[in-house]
Amino acid sequence: MSLAPSYSVKPGEVSSEDYIKENTLLNERITSLTAEINTLKIDKERYESIFRYNPDPILVWNADLRVIDTNEAFIKKTGYSREKALSLKLSDFVYLDKKGDGIQETLRDKKMMIGDATFQFPSGVFSWVRYTIPVLDEKGDIRTIISVYNDVTDLKRELGEVEILKTRSNSIIDENPYPMLLWDSDLKVVSMNAVVMKLMGFTASDVGRLSYRDFNYVSQTGTGVAETFKTGKHSEGVAVIKFSTGVKTLERHNIPLTDKSGKVSHVLSVYYDLTTQKKAIDDILQVIRIAETGDLTARTNEKDYSGDFFEISKGVNQILEIVTTPFRVFQNQIVDIASGAEEVNASVEEVSAGTNMLAQNSNTLSQNAEQGEDGVRQILRAMEDMATTVSDIAIKSESVARLASSAENKSKLGIQLAKNTENAMEGITRTSGEVDTIVT
């Protein structure tokens, strides 16, 4: 823009009218230029304010990629002095990491570029998003380049922490021994661990596709996932759900996860498989109900269970064995008692035989006295054997003892009768001797 005035006439050729006219035009031109200058001053002041006091670091480069101006934010952030900052060239910058396009691409393409970089400055390490803006002259060549930096160091650190937490939470879910599902606000499954896949028959490809409607609920109690999103409170309950792996009874705990605003963004469902436990409980109760009817032969399938339920099932079976064993022993001893009774009968028959023998020989007492004594002794021995047999039977169980007691008493009575018979035989023998003496 030229500030020199132009004249349409030469000096000496100007009339008063022309002079006034040209002077008026000149004054108008001066007024216009003054307004433009004032506007430029205002723009400059605005630029200076924006540039100098901008909270974001700003650098101005020439075409040789040397810094020709900077603002206070850059000096404060980096720790450089103004003199040092104005002496920097691009090669003085220490890049720890960079992505996207930068000042060299702007110089090449004469377009604004965006990228991010991590720098090592005297004051520390910073991560900046950089905007490089070309300022072109009238010919379209680059006059200067303005770099505006947005400090994202804290944001990047927070994102790194979030990523760490995300990795940690994913590890907690993936490596957890309990089945876990993560739901979004649309009630879609956005994450699940290997344990829940095995339990419910899902695959990794089902993540993001499964929704609450894909779960075939047979029955459920407590609060569900949808209600947890509404209330924002931890909930729990029991659900019976039909999967491709079978019908499962699951205890579920729904944990709401909130964002910074406190809104529930996700719900984590943690499940505890009660299927085996429920089967064990039903099995145990069934055995108990059968036992209450008087049938003590039923047993639980203890080998199908593990942990506490194995011990409980095993205990139930052991109790039933303890109760039924005496009955089996009693049954076996009844058989022994029957055998003992046969021996008693045999002994009684021996007693009867001895008595018959005494009766048959009553007419020849003197000749058969010794035989009578032998018969009595035989009866005694048989009765003693019978008493011993009954006594052995009696000590095997209390109930059997009561049954055997009567037989033992009868045996003792038989022995006493036999002894009485022996005494009688001795008297008969003495009488026979006296008879012989008298006869002789």
C-alpha positions in Angstrom: 0.0 0.0 0.0 1.6 3.3 -1.3 1.2 6.5 0.9 2.6 9.0 -1.7 -0.1 11.3 -3.3 -0.6 11.3 -7.0 -1.3 14.5 -9.1 -3.2 14.8 -12.3 -1.7 18.1 -13.3 1.8 19.6 -13.3 2.8 22.5 -11.1 2.0 25.9 -12.7 -0.9 24.4 -14.6 -3.2 24.1 -11.7 -6.2 26.4 -11.5 -7.7 27.4 -8.3 -10.6 25.2 -8.9 -8.4 22.2 -9.8 -6.3 22.9 -6.7 -9.3 22.8 -4.5 -10.5 19.7 -6.1 -7.1 17.9 -5.9 -6.7 19.1 -2.3 -10.1 17.7 -1.4 -9.2 14.3 -2.9 -5.9 14.4 -1.1 -7.6 15.1 2.3 -10.1 12.3 1.7 -7.2 10.0 0.9 -5.3 11.0 4.0 -8.5 10.6 6.1 -9.0 7.1 4.6 -5.4 6.1 5.2 -5.6 7.5 8.8 -8.6 5.3 9.4 -6.8 2.3 8.0 -3.8 3.0 10.1 -6.0 3.3 13.2 -7.7 0.1 12.3 -4.3 -1.5 11.9 -3.2 -0.2 15.2 -6.4 -1.6 16.8 -5.8 -4.9 15.0 -2.2 -4.9 16.1 -3.1 -4.2 19.7 -5.7 -7.0 19.5 -3.1 -9.3 18.0 -0.6 -8.3 20.6 -3.1 -9.0 23.3 -4.1 -12.3 21.9 -0.5 -13.2 21.2 1.2 -11.9 24.3 -1.4 -12.9 26.9 -2.7 -16.1 25.3 -2.7 -18.9 27.8 -1.4 -21.3 25.1 2.2 -21.2 24.1 2.8 -19.5 20.7 5.9 -19.2 18.5 6.4 -17.2 15.3 8.9 -18.7 12.8 10.5 -17.2 9.7 10.9 -19.2 6.5 14.3 -20.4 7.8 12.5 -22.1 10.7 14.0 -19.8 13.3 11.9 -18.3 16.2 11.4 -14.6 15.7 8.8 -14.0 18.4 7.1 -15.8 21.3 4.6 -15.1 24.1 4.8 -15.2 27.9 3.0 -18.6 28.1 5.8 -20.3 26.1 8.5 -18.8 28.3 6.7 -19.7 31.5 5.9 -23.3 30.4 9.3 -24.2 29.0 11.6 -22.4 31.4 13.5 -20.5 28.7 14.4 -16.9 29.0 13.0 -14.5 26.4 16.5 -14.1 24.9 17.1 -17.8 24.7 13.6 -18.4 23.3 14.2 -15.9 20.5 17.5 -17.6 19.6 15.9 -21.0 19.1 15.8 -22.8 15.8 13.8 -26.0 15.0 16.8 -28.3 15.5 17.1 -27.1 19.1 13.8 -28.7 20.1 14.1 -32.1 21.8 11.3 -34.4 20.6 10.6 -37.4 22.8 7.6 -38.4 20.6 5.6 -36.9 17.8 2.6 -37.8 15.7 0.8 -36.1 12.8 2.1 -33.1 10.8 4.2 -30.2 11.9 6.0 -27.1 10.8 8.0 -28.7 8.1 4.8 -30.0 6.4 3.3 -26.5 6.7 6.4 -25.0 5.1 6.1 -27.6 2.2 2.4 -27.5 1.6 1.6 -23.9 2.8 -1.4 -25.2 4.7 -2.3 -25.4 8.3 -1.2 -28.7 9.9 -2.1 -30.4 13.1 -0.1 -32.9 15.1 1.0 -33.7 18.6 4.4 -34.0 20.2 6.1 -34.7 23.5 9.0 -32.2 24.2 11.8 -32.1 26.7 12.2 -28.6 28.0 14.3 -27.2 30.8 11.2 -27.1 33.0 10.3 -30.7 32.3 8.5 -33.0 29.8 5.3 -31.7 28.1 2.8 -33.1 25.7 1.4 -30.5 23.3 -1.0 -30.6 20.4 0.5 -28.2 17.8 -1.3 -26.1 15.2 1.1 -24.6 12.6 -0.5 -21.8 10.6 1.2 -20.3 7.5 1.1 -16.5 6.9 1.5 -15.8 3.2 2.6 -12.6 1.3 1.0 -11.1 -1.8 2.8 -13.6 -4.0 1.6 -16.6 -2.0 5.0 -17.3 -0.4 5.4 -18.0 3.3 6.2 -14.9 5.2 6.0 -16.4 8.7 4.6 -19.5 10.4 2.7 -19.3 13.7 2.7 -22.3 16.0 0.0 -22.5 18.6 0.4 -25.2 21.2 -2.3 -26.7 23.4 -0.9 -28.3 26.5 -2.4 -31.7 27.0 0.2 -33.0 29.5 -2.3 -33.4 32.3 -5.0 -34.8 30.1 -2.6 -37.3 28.6 -1.5 -38.3 32.1 -5.1 -38.7 33.1 -5.8 -40.7 30.0 -2.8 -42.9 30.8 -4.1 -43.4 34.3 -7.5 -44.2 32.9 -5.9 -46.7 30.5 -4.1 -48.3 33.4 -7.3 -48.5 35.4 -9.1 -49.9 32.3 -6.4 -52.5 31.9 -6.5 -53.3 35.6 -10.3 -53.6 35.6 -10.2 -55.7 32.4 -7.7 -58.0 34.2 -9.9 -58.2 37.2 -12.8 -59.2 35.0 -10.9 -61.5 32.7 -8.9 -63.3 35.4 -11.7 -63.4 38.0 -12.8 -66.9 39.0 -16.4 -65.7 39.2 -18.6 -65.2 36.0 -18.9 -61.5 35.2 -20.8 -59.4 32.6 -20.5 -55.7 31.9 -23.7 -54.0 30.6 -24.0 -50.5 29.0 -27.0 -48.2 29.4 -28.7 -49.9 26.4 -28.6 -53.2 28.3 -26.1 -54.7 25.9 -23.1 -56.8 27.0 -19.9 -54.9 26.3 -17.6 -57.2 28.2 -17.5 -60.7 29.7 -14.8 -63.0 31.0 -13.9 -66.5 30.0 -15.7 -68.0 33.1 -19.0 -66.6 32.1 -18.5 -67.8 28.5 -18.0 -71.3 29.7 -20.9 -71.2 32.1 -23.4 -69.6 29.7 -22.1 -71.0 26.4 -21.2 -67.6 24.8 -18.1 -66.7 22.7 -16.0 -63.5 22.4 -17.9 -62.6 19.2 -21.1 -62.2 21.2 -19.7 -59.2 23.0 -21.5 -56.1 21.8 -24.3 -58.2 20.2 -25.9 -59.8 23.2 -28.6 -57.8 24.9 -30.8 -58.4 28.0 -33.5 -59.8 25.7 -31.3 -62.6 24.6 -31.4 -64.1 28.2 -34.1 -66.7 28.6 -35.2 -66.3 32.2 -37.2 -69.2 33.7 -37.6 -67.3 37.0 -35.9 -64.6 39.0 -36.1 -62.8 42.3 -34.6 -59.6 43.6 -33.6 -56.6 41.4 -32.4 -56.8 37.8 -29.9 -54.9 35.7 -32.4 -52.4 34.3 -33.6 -51.4 37.7 -30.0 -51.0 38.9 -29.4 -48.4 36.1 -32.4 -46.5 37.4 -31.7 -46.5 41.1 -27.9 -46.4 40.9 -27.8 -48.8 43.9 -26.2 -52.2 44.3 -28.7 -55.0 43.9 -28.8 -58.7 44.1 -31.1 -61.6 43.5 -31.4 -65.2 42.2 -32.2 -66.1 38.6 -32.9 -69.4 36.9 -31.8 -68.9 33.2 -31.9 -71.3 30.3 -28.6 -71.4 28.3 -27.2 -73.6 25.6 -25.2 -75.3 28.4 -28.4 -76.1 30.3 -30.6 -74.5 32.9 -28.6 -72.6 35.5 -29.5 -71.3 38.9 -27.4 -68.1 39.5 -27.0 -65.8 42.4 -26.3 -62.3 40.9 -24.9 -59.1 42.3 -25.3 -56.0 40.1 -22.8 -53.2 40.8 -23.4 -49.7 39.3 -20.4 -47.9 37.8 -20.8 -44.1 37.5 -19.0 -41.5 35.5 -17.7 -38.1 36.8 -21.1 -36.6 36.8 -22.4 -39.4 39.0 -24.6 -41.0 36.3 -24.6 -44.8 36.0 -22.7 -45.6 32.8 -22.3 -49.3 33.2 -23.5 -52.1 35.5 -21.2 -55.0 36.4 -23.0 -58.3 37.1 -21.2 -60.8 39.2 -22.7 -64.3 39.3 -22.3 -67.3 41.6 -23.4 -70.6 40.2 -25.8 -72.3 42.6 -26.9 -75.1 40.1 -24.9 -77.9 41.7 -25.7 -76.7 45.2 -29.4 -76.6 44.4 -29.2 -80.1 43.0 -27.4 -81.3 46.1 -30.0 -79.6 48.4 -32.9 -81.1 46.4 -31.1 -84.5 46.6 -30.6 -84.3 50.4 -34.2 -83.1 51.0 -35.5 -86.0 48.8 -33.6 -88.5 50.9 -34.9 -87.0 54.1 -38.5 -87.0 52.9 -38.1 -90.7 51.9 -36.6 -91.5 55.3 -39.6 -89.7 57.0 -41.8 -92.3 55.4 -39.9 -95.1 57.1 -37.7 -96.1 54.1 -34.1 -95.8 55.3 -32.6 -97.3 52.2 -32.4 -94.1 50.1 -28.9 -92.4 49.8 -27.6 -89.1 48.4 -25.4 -89.0 45.3 -22.4 -87.7 47.3 -19.9 -88.3 44.5 -21.6 -85.8 42.3 -20.8 -82.9 44.7 -17.8 -81.2 46.1 -16.8 -79.0 49.0 -19.3 -78.5 51.8 -22.1 -80.2 49.9 -20.1 -83.3 49.5 -19.4 -83.3 53.2 -23.1 -82.7 54.0 -24.3 -85.4 51.6 -21.7 -87.8 52.9 -22.8 -87.0 56.5 -26.4 -87.7 55.7 -25.5 -91.1 54.2 -23.3 -91.9 57.2 -26.2 -91.0 59.6 -28.5 -93.4 57.7 -25.9 -96.1 57.8 -25.5 -95.6 61.6 -29.3 -95.9 62.0 -29.7 -98.9 59.7 -26.7 -100.9 60.7 -28.1 -102.1 64.1 -31.2 -103.3 62.2 -29.1 -105.3 59.8 -27.1 -106.7 62.7 -30.4 -107.5 64.5 -31.7 -109.2 61.4 -28.5 -111.3 61.2 -28.7 -112.1 64.9 -32.3 -113.2 64.6 -31.0 -115.8 62.2 -28.4 -116.8 64.8 -31.1 -116.9 67.5 -33.1 -119.2 65.2 -30.0 -121.4 64.9 -29.6 -121.2 68.7 -33.2 -122.1 69.2 -32.7 -125.2 67.1 -29.8 -126.1 69.4 -32.1 -125.5 72.4 -34.7 -127.8 70.9 -31.9 -130.4 70.2 -30.9 -130.1 73.9 -34.5 -130.4 75.0 -34.8 -133.5 72.8 -31.7 -134.9 74.5 -33.3 -134.2 77.9 -36.4 -136.0 76.8 -34.4 -138.9 75.5 -32.6 -139.1 78.9 -36.0 -139.0 80.7 -37.3 -141.7 78.4 -34.3 -143.7 79.1 -34.9 -143.4 82.9 -38.5 -144.4 82.5 -37.6 -147.4 80.4 -35.1 -148.6 83.0 -37.2 -147.9 86.1 -37.9 -151.7 86.4 -34.2 -152.5 86.5 -32.9 -149.8 88.7 -30.1 -151.7 90.2 -28.7 -152.9 86.9 -28.9 -149.5 85.1 -28.2 -147.1 87.8 -24.8 -146.3 86.4 -26.4 -145.8 82.9 -29.0 -143.4 84.5 -26.1 -141.4 86.0 -24.5 -141.2 82.6 -27.7 -140.0 81.0 -28.1 -137.3 83.5 -24.5 -136.1 83.0 -25.2 -136.1 79.2 -28.3 -133.9 79.9 -26.2 -131.6 82.0 -23.6 -131.2 79.4 -26.2 -130.5 76.7 -28.0 -127.9 78.9 -24.7 -126.2 79.7 -23.8 -126.1 76.0 -27.2 -124.6 75.3 -26.8 -122.0 78.0 -23.4 -121.0 76.6 -24.8 -120.7 73.1 -27.7 -118.5 74.3 -25.3 -116.4 76.4 -23.1 -115.7 73.4 -26.1 -114.7 71.4 -27.4 -112.4 74.1 -24.2 -110.2 74.3 -24.3 -109.2 70.6 -27.1 -106.5 71.0 -29.3 -105.2 73.6 -32.5 -106.0 71.8 -31.3 -109.5 71.1 -30.2 -109.9 74.7 -33.8 -109.4 75.7 -34.9 -112.1 73.4 -32.2 -114.5 74.5 -32.7 -113.8 78.2 -35.9 -115.9 78.2 -34.2 -118.8 76.5 -31.2 -118.6 78.9 -33.6 -118.6 81.9 -35.3 -121.6 80.5 -32.0 -123.3 79.9 -31.0 -122.6 83.6 -34.4 -124.1 84.6 -33.6 -127.2 82.5 -30.2 -127.5 84.2 -31.8 -127.2 87.6 -34.4 -129.9 86.7 -31.6 -132.1 85.4 -29.7 -131.6 88.7 -32.9 -132.5 90.6 -33.2 -135.6 88.4 -29.5 -136.4 89.2 -30.3 -136.2 92.9 -33.3 -138.4 92.4 -31.2 -140.9 90.6 -28.7 -140.9 93.4 -31.6 -141.7 95.8 -32.8 -144.4 93.5 -29.3 -145.8 93.4 -29.1 -145.9 97.2 -32.5 -147.5 97.4 -31.5 -150.1 94.8 -28.4 -150.9 96.9 -30.6 -151.3 100.0 -32.9 -153.6 98.0 -30.0 -155.6 96.8 -28.8 -156.0 100.5 -32.2 -157.1 101.6 -32.5 -159.6 98.8 -29.1 -161.0 99.4 
